[in-house]
Amino acid sequence: MKIGILGASGVVGRQMLECLEERKIIPEELRLFGYSSVGQKISFNNKEYIVEKPDFTGLDVVFGAVGATEAKSYIEDIRKAGALFIDNSSAFRYEDDVPLVIPEINGEDVYKHHGIIANPNCSTIIALMAIKAINELSPIKSMIASTYQAVSGAGIKGFKELDLETREYARDEEIINHGGFEHQIVFNVLAKIGNYTDDEYTKEEMKMELEGRKIMHLPELNVTCTCVRVPVLRSHSISISLNTKDHLELAAVKEALKHSEGVRYLELPDYPMPLETSGQDIVHVGRVRKDRVFENGIALFCCGDQVRKGAASNAVQILEYYLKHQK
């Protein structure tokens, strides 16, 4: 395999490299691409690589760890090179001929690709990993979700903003906005992630419904989602109340979660926390109980690492699944 990473010097790009090494996917040739980081040295598998300008010639696979605009600008060059593009941005997620994949849920969809496989939104991945076992017991009809998203979701600038504001507070200095978020993030929560749509949801909030329908093959799924940025460094948390087609006994739901791939079910008095899920790929699920509003409702709380399973690890798992199950 000859692999390239577009946006290799960013948070997700570097995490992709770490995940490739962890999973012992060592390419015959590795090329790292960037913009302002051209010339920077990055280590992988005890070897140093230099970030270069994008040139996809001869590559088999390109991982995308850049924004949607950049991903779209390079897709024709990637196609001309004949490489498979596994893209972490939102650029191609809603295109009919582009599979949107979480390997533990709809891995088989990778074989429907026409040169592009899309990686879902971070909160979508974490939420769907938490509820996939329930959906296997009975199709989910509707869902209400509130996300508590770490500053890692905004990339390096998010980390820096929380760090700087925290230091200013500790020194009893004026807290200054350094451009990471619209408002102060330390000791605050921001109930807006992404731009508003015509119906006053944000684009980030609509991803849960649109992507959930495609990944779980539930075209009728309805979701109300509220996305909130919280002063946590890493790992997103999500509160979910869902309504299933059939009545499910709580004991059966808990038992299914205990055996769900990629999930750790926490019994009371324990519950999921960002600190416990950061730096690994398992989504923690707890506080599982009957919902008091939905007729066939289940409520739960989950946490997962946004940079790893919510982005980089899932992308690497897509390649792993593709190679392992090639038809």
Secondary structure as UniProt FT lines:
FT   STRAND          2..6
FT   TURN            7..9
FT   HELIX           11..22
FT   TURN            23..24
FT   STRAND          29..33
FT   TURN            36..39
FT   STRAND          41..44
FT   TURN            45..46
FT   STRAND          47..50
FT   TURN            57..58
FT   STRAND          61..64
FT   HELIX           68..80
FT   TURN            81..82
FT   STRAND          84..87
FT   TURN            93..94
FT   TURN            96..97
FT   HELIX           103..106
FT   HELIX           107..112
FT   STRAND          116..118
FT   HELIX           122..137
FT   STRAND          140..149
FT   HELIX           151..154
FT   HELIX           156..170
FT   TURN            171..172
FT   TURN            186..187
FT   TURN            198..199
FT   HELIX           203..215
FT   TURN            216..217
FT   TURN            219..220
FT   STRAND          222..229
FT   STRAND          236..244
FT   HELIX           250..258
FT   TURN            261..262
FT   STRAND          263..265
FT   TURN            268..269
FT   HELIX           274..277
FT   TURN            278..279
FT   STRAND          283..290
FT   TURN            295..296
FT   STRAND          297..304
FT   TURN            306..307
FT   HELIX           308..312
FT   HELIX           313..324
//
